[in-house]
Amino acid sequence: MPFEQNTNMKPTVILVGNPEIIKLGLIRSLGEDGFNIINVYLSNHKWRDLFRRKPIDYFSRYVSAFYLVNRKDLIDFLIKKISKRGHKSVILTVDDSTTFLLDKSYNQLKEYFLLANINQQEEGIIHSMDKYSQKLQAQKIGLNVAKGWVIPFIGGEYQIPQDLEYPCFIKGRYSYHNSKRIQQKCNDELELRSLLDTCQQLYPYDLIAEEYIPVDKEFGIIGACWDGQCVFPAIVEFLVMGNGSSNGVSMFGSVDSLDKNQQLSHQIHLFLLGLHYTGICNMDFIESQGKLFFVELNFRFASYGYAVNKAGINIPILYVNTLLKLDVAKLINIQVKKKYFYFNEKIGIRNVQEKYISQEQYNLLDKRADFCMVKSTQDLKPYIFFILTEPIVHIKMLLQTILSKFR
């Protein structure tokens, strides 16, 4: 379902991946500043594409071209169909599996595009996506981390460490292999083995068990790195999280300046400068009993990223301008001037549909927010499409639930 339109804009930025809220935020962050946006959506099943609902970012006024590409054909498509001789466009990813795909082919792509990397080495990012290694690195520079154990998948089964302590919290070692849906607390070995049986069927890859720490608050920090510099001006607090199919994704939160925590800002800079990373990334933290703990680092934009833009800090523009050697002097020192609140309507409406919150609660969050992730008066079509199609999505979810009972 490709479309293209002529445009006389700034240089081109290519956005690759599927999470529509993350991508819509990137599209608007760049498009509002006049950049030409090419939107690449990935597929695994061609026959399903005939019945696929268009993503809401498809309808953004800032998208000049949209392509639906089979995942296995992505690298050839980018080089043969999108690249321009004598000109390198910027590529940004919106999910971990796409980051994996592009980094695995970095040596091919770097001849045609400007893209995230570590030390300009192929698979440099992939090696640093190891959540266990991230914990060790974070600990070295003084960040608090929960005690952890690797649960390797060897010879068709999981090997549980003998010194593993309960209760523990389980998550994937590599996010491009595992789903957030497997993340859960296990109180004893019986619960853990039950979860491992599920993982063996669905996601047979290495896992991490972490010391279970009660979570009082959750935070996200997003920024960009390039040429030995890092800019991380804002901290986001996740005030209301999604449940069910959107478990672990921020629904409602606040954006504030990171300048209020100079020690954390310094530690983040040490962490990322030590990696020699070039790109946009985000970090997750939790607060427990007054102490802040590092959780993980993701090498991509975040679902709350557009909220940081609306609060006055346009990370995508800053990063893209550095790659294109455009002026960034006025962007580097901009600060968040007050606390703002955001609302992710997609997570909200799914939680209403799955009965985790009421319609009244949804309306209260929407009213309290300074800005939303989908609704925009400057780019209205995605929101209109969102409102019209979500009931259809809900019907499909109900049908799937009913059908599953007869299998």
N, C-alpha and C positions, 0 to 999 in steps of 0.2 A: 504494500500500500504506500508506495513512494509518492511524494509530491515535491515540487520545486517551484520557486518563484524568483524572479530577478530581483536583485537588491543592490543598492549603492551605499553600503555601510562601511564600518570599520573592518579590520581583519576578521577572519573566520575562526570560530571556536567550535569544535566537534564534541558533542556530549554523547557518551556511550554507556548503555546500561538500561535497567528497567524500572527501578523504584521511582514512581511518578512524582511523589511529593519532593524528594531530593532533587530530581531533575528539574521540576518546575521552578524550584527556588534558584537553581543555577541559571536556568534560561532567563528568568526575570532579572537576576543580579547583573547578568552580562547584557541582555537585550535592552534594558532600560538605559544603558550607556551607549547603545548604538552598535554593539558587536553583531556580526552575522552569525546566526546559530544554525548548525546542522545537527539534527536530532537522530541518533541511531538507536533503534530498539532491537533487542535480541530475541531470537526464537529457537526452539529445539525441534518443533514439530510443524512442518509446512501445512499439513492438512488442517490443523487446528487454527491456523492463521485466518482461514476463511470465516471463522466464527468468533474471532477474537474481538473483544471490545477495545476500541482505540483508547490509549492512555490519555489522561486529562491534559498532559503536557503537549500532546499532539495539536491541541487547539490554541495554544498560545500565539498571540500576534507577533511574537518575536522570533518564531521559528521560520526560517526561510526554506528548509528542506527536511523531509522526514523519510527515513528508510527503515524497513523491517528486514533484518538480516539474520540468516541462520548462524548460530553461534560458531559452528566449525568453519564458516566461510569468512568470519569477521576480518582477519588480518589481510587476506587477499582483497576483500572488498574495500578496505580503507586505502590500501596502496594503489589498487587499480582504478577505483571509481571516485575516490575523494581527494587524493593527493594532487597537488598542483606543481608542475615542474618549476623549479627555481624559487618556490615559496613554501615555507613551513607553517602549517596551521597548528593551533594548540588543540590537544586532546585532553578532555577531563572525563573521569569515570565516576559513576554514582553507586557502585556496589563492589563488594570484595571479589566476587568471581570474575568480574570484568577487569578489575585491577590485576588479578592473577593472569588473565589471558594476555593483556597487553604487555605486562612486565616479562612474561615468558618469551615474547617476541620483540623485546626492546631493541635488539641489534638490527632487526629488519626495519622497524618503525622509525627509529631515530634518524634515518636518512631522509625521511619525508615529513616528519612531524616533531613538534615540541611536546614532550610528555613527562610525567613524573618519573623519578628514578632515584636510586641510591648509588652514589659514586659513578653514575653513568654506566652501570654494569647490569647486564641482563640477569634477571631473577634476583637482583639485590633487594627489591621490595618484598618479594616472595619469602626470602629467608627471614626478613624482619617481621613478617606477619605471624610468626610463631609466638603465641600468647605466653607461653612459658618463658621463652627467652626474653620477652618484653618485661616480664616481672623481675627477672634477674638484673636486667639493665636498669630498670627503675630503682631497684634496691641499691644499686651501686652509687647512684647519684643522690641518695638520701630520701627518696620517696618511701612512704609506708606501703607495704604490700601484704596481702594475706598469705599465709603459709600455703604451699602448693605441691602437688604431686602429679606426674604424668601417668596416665593410664594408657599404655600403648596397645594398639591392635596388631597382634602378631600371630601368624599362622591360623588366621580365621577366628581368633577369640581375643578377648580383652584380658590383660594381665594386671590384676589389682595389686598395688604395692602393699607389702606386708605391714608397713608402718603407717598406713593411711588412718587418719583420725576422723571420727564421726562426732557431730553431724558435719557433712561437707556439701559443697556446692559444685555441681558438675556443669562444664561447658566444653565446647569444641576447642581443640588446640589451634586449629586453623579455621578461620571463619568462612573461607571459600569452600570448605568441605562440609561443614556442619550448619544446621539451622538453629536459630535461637529457641526453637520450640523444644529442643532437648534439654535446655537449661532448667535445672531444678535442684532443690535441696534434698539430700538423702540422709535420713536419720540413722540408718544402720546398713549393714552389708546386704540384707535382704532387699531393701529398697534400691540399693545401688545395682544389684544384679538384675533386678527387674528392668531398670532403666537401660542397662547395658544390653539386655536382650533386644530391647526396642532399637537401640542404636545399631546393633549388629545387623538388623533387618533393613534399616533405613539409611543410616550414615555410618558405615563401617570404617571409621578413621580414629586416629588418636584423640583422646580426651584429656582434660585437665580436671583434677579434683582440687578444690580450694577449701581451706579452713572456713567454716561458715561464720560470717560476721554479720550481726544484725545491722540492717541499713536504716539509718535515721534520715539521711538526705542523699540525693543523687545529683551529680553535676556533669556537664559536658563543656569542653573547651575546644574551640576551632580556630585554626590559623593557617599560615602559609610559611614555607621555608624556601630559601634560594640563596646561592652564593655566600654561604656562611651567615645568613641573616634569618631570624625567625620573628614573626609578628603574631602574637596571641593576645589581642586587646580585651577580650570579653570572656565572661564566665556565665554559663547557662545553668540554672537550677531546674531540674525536672520535678515539678510540683505534683503532677498527676500523670501516672503511667498507664499505657494501654494494657488490656488483658485479652485472653483468648487468642484469636488469630493475630492480634497485634501486640502480643506480650513482649514487654521490654522496650517498647518504643514510646517516646515522650509524646503525650497528648496535650499537656498544658504546662507552661513553664515561664521563667523570668530570665531576662538578659540584663547583666550588670557589668561594670568595669572590672577587669582583673587587676588593675592597679592597686586595689585595696589589699591584695595579697602578693607583696613583692617577693617573698620567699618562694611561693609556688611558681610564680612567673619565672624566677631565676632557674629553678629546678627543671621546668619544662624546656627552657632554652638549652640547658646542659644536655638533657636527654636527646633532643632532636639534633642539635649540632654534632653530637657524638655519632649519630647515624649517617651524617652527610646526606640528608634527604633534601630533594627538591620536589615541591608539590604542596597541595592542600591536604591537611589531615585533621583529625579530631581525636580527643582523648577523653576517656570516661573515668570518673572518680566517684567514690562513695564516702560519706561521713558516718562514722560509727563511734558513739560515746565521746564525741568531741575531737576525734582524730580523723584526718583525711587519708584515704587509701587510693592508690593507683589501681585501676581495673584493667584497662587495655588501650591500645593505640590503633586507630583505623586510618588507612592511607587513602582517604577520600573525603568528599563533602559530606555533611550530615543532614538529617531530616530537619533539624532546627537551624540550619545554616542561614536560611533566608530571614529568620527572625533577627539574627545578628546584623544582617544587612539593613533591615528596617529600623534597627536601633542606631544606625549611623555608620557601621563598619562594613564596607563591601570587600570581603576577603577575596572573592573570585576576580574582581577587577584589579585589585592590588597584585595578585599572583600573575594573572595573564599579562598585565602591563610590564612586569619584570621580565617575563620570558620574551616579550616583543620589544624590549628595550625602550619602552615608553616611560614618560615621567611618572614617578610614584612618590615624589617628595611630599606632596600634600596629603597623601593617603596614609603614610606610615604612622604619623603621630596623632591621628584622629582618635578621640576617646568617646566611650559611651557616657553621656552626660547625666542620665538618670536611669532608674530601673524601669524596664518595659516588660509587658506580659504578652505571650503569644498563644495561639490555639491551633492545633492541627485537626482540622475538621474531618479528615478522612479517618483518623484513629477514633475521633469522637463518635462519628456516625456508626462505625463498625461496633463500637462498644455499646451503643444504643441497640443496634440490631441483635447483638449477642447477649443483651440484658445485663451488662455489667454496670451501666449507668442508665438513668431515666432520661427522657426527652427534656424534662425540666432542668436536670443537671447539665445536659448539653447546652441548653439555651443560656444558662447562667455563665458557663465557661466562655461561650461565644461573646456574651455581653461584657464580660470582665476584661477580655483581651484587648490590647492596643492594636494588634494586627493579627491576621490569620494567614495560614499557609496556602490556602486555595483561593479564598475570596480576595479580589483586587479590582478596584474601579478602573484602573488603567489597563487591565488585561482580564476582561470579564468572561470571555468564552469558556475557559477551563472550569470556572465555577458553575456556570449554567449547565455545562455537560455533566459535571459532578453531581449536581442536584437531580438531574433527569435520570441518570444511570444508576445511582446507588440503590434505588428500590429494586432494579433488575438484578443487581449483584446479590441483594438480600434474598430474592426469590431463588436464585441459583444455589445459594448457601443452604436454604431450607430444603430444597430438592435433594442436594447431596447428602444432607443429614438423614432424610427419610430413606433414600435409596441404600445408604450404608447399613441400615437396620435389617435389610432383606438379603444382604450378602452372606 
